Amino acid sequence: MAVCMKGKDVISIHDLSTEEVWQIVKTAEMIKMLKLSGQPYTPLVGKTLGMIFTKSSTRTRISFEVGMNQLGGHAIFLSSNDMQLKRGETITDTGRVLSGYLDGIMIRTFAHQDVVDLAAAANIPVINGLTDLLHPCQVLADLLTIYEKKGRLQGIKLTYVGDGNNMAHSLMYGGAKVGMDVDICCPEGYDPDPAVFRSAVEDAKATGAKIQVTRDPFRSVADADIIYTDVWASMGQEAEHDKKVAALQGYQVNAKLLAAAKKDTLFMHCLPAHRGEEVTDEVADGPNSVIFHQAENRLHAQKAILALVM
């Protein structure tokens, strides 16, 4: 049954119901089919999205800007360098001001609390385009990709190999909501945030999903339907790069690791990839890889979010 999401913030998949997650996936599927068939779908005519970026981006900016255009609306790029945020205006004051001009805000930034504070102050929907804690829009697009490729989400096993970062967090939340098992396979000291892990495990009780942290990538991928990885040092963690590379050497997704999985196991990566670090070219460009299909689905999933909440 359809649920109304108008005016709703999308800050964390943890905050969405299973019905809302599925509504985004199914709406994205419909919007994608319309786009591929050349039929216009313009529910946001006359509406404007403000896009705040304190972290630079390729996929997030282009997919949201193009998405708003295709939905009949307009997007405004707001760099922190061009806003009063740079001169000390608070995020809450910014939210109140922008609420008088815009119909929605997407923000991509470092501190997750900034998104929470912005949403609390604004009276228009706020969408989390990425924080150091979470990346919900990416995972909603990933769920669409897995659903397209595997025909289901319930009972799928996804093994995430690498650093327990914002991608790992949102994958746990996403899996928990749709009944997809998520195994975060990482070395000691690189576990996901304990509070996020506990919340995901609690969410999973409703769907039967299994959320766990393991250490042995070869054992973990043996029965996986999806192998997923991300860069070892995220934006803003450049000083930790060498340390992380040394610690995560045994967690590279390469031909040897892929050979330990099932023949039809898919490889996913949120991109950008640091080829030769977390993944090799032969896997990223190989027949099991769906990374560019996955990247395209950012457009369709985000259009679904925009159409539903704005």
N, C-alpha and C positions, 0 to 999 in steps of 0.2 A: 504494500500500500504506500502511495506517495506521501511524503512528509514535507511540510512547508519549511524551507530554510531561509526565507527572505529575512534579511537583516542580521543573519547569524555570522559571528566571527568564525574564521577557520584558523585557529592558532596551533592546535594539536589534534591529531587523530584520536587521542585519548578522550577529548571532549565531545567527539561525535558518537552518535549511536550507530549500531550495526546497520540499521535501516538507512541512516544518512550516508554512511560510507558506500553502501550499495547503490543508493540513489545517485551519488556522484559518478560511480563507475558506469551505471546503465545510461545515465544522461550523456556522459562522455562518448559512450558507444554510439548512441543515437546521433549526436552532433558530428561525430567522425563520419558516419555513414552519409549524412546529409552533405558534408563537405566533399567527400569523394564522388558523390553523385552530381555535384554541381548545383545543389539546391541551397539557396541562401537561408540563413537562420539568424535573424536580427532582433532579438528580444531586448537589446540594450540601446536602442536608438535614443539619442538625446542624453545618455548617461556618460559620466566621466570617472575614470579611475585615476587616482594619484598613486604613483609608484615611487616610494622612498628607497634610495639605495645608499647605504653606508658601506656595503660590501659590493665590489664590482661583480659583473655577471655577463655571461653570454646567453645561455638558455633561458634564464628567468626573465631578463628584460625583453628579449625578442619574442618569447612565447606569450607573455602577458600583453605586450603592445600589439602584436599581430592578432592575438585572440580578441582583444577589445574591439579592434578595427573590424574583424570578421563578424562580430556580434552586433555591429551597427553603432558602437559607442566610440569613445575617444580615450586615449591614455596620455597622461602627462608624466614625463620623467623628471624626478626631483632628486638631484644629487645633494648629499649633505653639505657639499661645498657651496651650493647655491642657495641654501636655506638658512634661516636664523638659528637652526640647531647648532650650526658651526660657531655662532656668536653667543651661545649660552641659553637660548630659549628652551624651556623644558619640553620634554616629549608630550606631557599632558596638555600644555598650552598649544602645542602644535596640533594635537588631535582635535582640540576644541575649535581651533581656527579652521582647519581643513574640513571639518564636518559641515561648515557653512558654505563650502564651495563645491565639494565633491559628492559622489554617490557611493564611493568605496575607496579603500586604501589598501595597497599591497606594500609591505615593507620587507626588505632584505637587509639584515643587520647582524651585529655580533652578539650583543647581550639579549638573551631571551626576555628578560624583565622589561626591556624597552617596548617589546611588542605587547606584552601584557598590560603595561601602563598606557600605551597608546590606545588599545582597545577599550580600556576602562574609561578613558576620557572622551573618546569619539562616540557619536551617536549614529554612525554609519558602519557597515561591516568592514572589519580589518582582516586581511589575509596574510598569513605568515609565509613569506617567500623564501625564508631560511633564517635560522639563528644558529649560534654555536651549539644549542641544545637539540634542536629539531629541524626536520625538513619535510613537513607534511605533504606539500604539493608534489614533490618528487615521488613519494611513496604511493599517493593516490594514482598517479600516472603509472607506477609500477604494477599496481593491482590490476589496472586496465590491461596492461601488457600481458601479465600472467594469465588473466582470464581469457584473453584473445588466443593465446598460444596453447594453453592447457585445457581450456573449456570449463574450468572450475577454479575455485580458490580453497574451498573446504577440503582439508586433508592433504593439500600440497605441502611439501617440506622445502623450505628455503634455508640454505646455509650461507650465512654472511661470514666471509673470511677477512680478518684484518683488525683494524682499530675500532674499539667500541665507541664510536663517535655519534654525531647527530643523525647520520643515516641509519646506524644500528638502532638507535632509539626509536625513530619513526617506523622502521621496519617491524620492530617488536610490537608497537602499538597497532600498526596496520594488520599484521598477522593475527593478533589477539582478537580484533574486531570481526574478522571474517572466517575464523577457524583454520587459519594457515599456520603450520608449525614453523617456528623461527629459531634457528640455532646460531647464536653468535659465537663464532670460533675465533678466539683471540689469545695471545699470550698473557700470562699473569702481569698485572700492572696496567693492562689496557682494556679492562672490563668496561662495559657500559655503566652509566650512572646507576647506583643501587636503587635510588628512589624511582627512577624510570622503570627499571627492571621489575621492581615489586608491583608497580601500577599495572604494567603489561601482564604480569602473571595473574593479577586479580581480574583484569579485563577478560583474560583468556578462559576463565572459569565458565563464562556464559556461552562460549562457542566450542569448548573442548580443544582449543589450540594448545600446543605444547611450546612453551617459551623457555629456552635454556641457554646457558653459557658453557662452552666446552673448550678444550685445548688442542685436540688432535685433528688437523684439517682433513687428513686422509680418511679417518674414521667417520668424520662428520659428513663428508660429501658422498660417502658410499651409497646412501639411499636418498640423496637429495634430488629434487626435481629442478631446483634453481640453485646456482652458485652465484653469489653476489659479492662484489668488493667495491672499495672506494679508495681514494688517495690516502696514503698513510699520514701525511701532514696536511691538514686542512688550511685554508686561507687564514692567516693570522698566527699560524703555528710554525712559521718558517724557521724560527730559532731552534725548534725541536726536531727538525727534519732528519739530521744525521743520526740522532739518537733513536728515532722511530724506525728508520730504515734498518739499523742494526738489530733492533728488537724484533722486527716483523719479517725478517728474511725468510723464515720458514713458513710464512703465510702468503707467499706469492701464488697467484692463480696462473699456473703454467700447464703445459701439455701433460706433464706427469701427474699433476693433481686432477686434471680433467679426466684422465684415463682411469682414475680410481672411482669415478662416478658412473652413473647409468649412461647408455648411449644417447638417450634423448634429453639429458640434462641441459638446461639452458644456462648460458652465461649472461649476467647482467652487471652493469656498472652505471652509476648516475652521471658520470663524466663531469669535468674533464678527467682524462686518464693520464697518469704518469707512466707511460709505457716503459717496461723494463724494471719497474719497481713493483707495484701491486699486481700487475698483469703483464703478460708477454704479448707481443704482436700476434703470434700464432693462435692464441685464444681469443683476443679482442677481434681479430679479423676472420676467425674460423667459422665453421658451419653451425656451431652451437651458440654463437653470439647473437644477441638481439639488441645490442646496445644502441643502435641508431633508430630502430623501431621504437625502443623505449624512449629515446630523446624526443622523437616526433610526438609521442603520446603526451608529453608535457603540455603541448598546445591544446589537445582535445580535453584532457582532464581539467586544465585550468579554465578553459571556456565553460566547462560544465559547472565548476565552482562559481565563476562569475555570474553565469546565467541564473543559478539557483539562489545566490545570496543577494544579488543586486536587483 
